[in-house]
Amino acid sequence: MTLASPADLPATANFINPETMHRPTGYTHVVEVTAGRPVYIAGQVALDPMGELVGPGDIRAQARQVFENLQSALQVVGAGFDQVVKLNYYLVDATQLPMVREVRDEYVNTARPPASTAVEVRRLFRHDLLIEIEAVGGSASFQPMS
């Protein structure tokens, strides 16, 4: 496995909430990546490194494990949550989204939250999973614009 080189071209992103759209709560309407290398992270679930479920029946515990898995995936390419521009959430119970956001806020920059989509699904690939999240980010040298 190779970590991203610091010599990578810098990337930037603009976090935009158009005045002609409603003011979002907890996400950004538009994130424009103007340069850099994209990073796509497959949907992550609450499985630990041994493949064991973390937090059966507990959305907070499962969300925390999912964000830890996403963090590990980002670190492999030398990136972090500051480089995440999009999160897609798949929840068995969408009413639990506020609890998921509480956990998410421990990881992302809440002043510039990523663009997001949340979808309630009947079930995930295993009956005991409550949440799955996929992410899109930029390479290690990616720097969000203020």
Secondary structure, DSSP 4 states (H G I P E B T S, - for coil): --PPPTTSPPEEEEEE--TTSPPPSSS-SEEEE-SS-EEEEEEE-SB-TTSPBSSTT-HHHHHHHHHHHHHHHHHHTT--GGGEEEEEEEES-GGGHHHHHHHHTTTS-TTSPPEEEEEE-S--SSTT--EEEEEEEE-TTEEE--
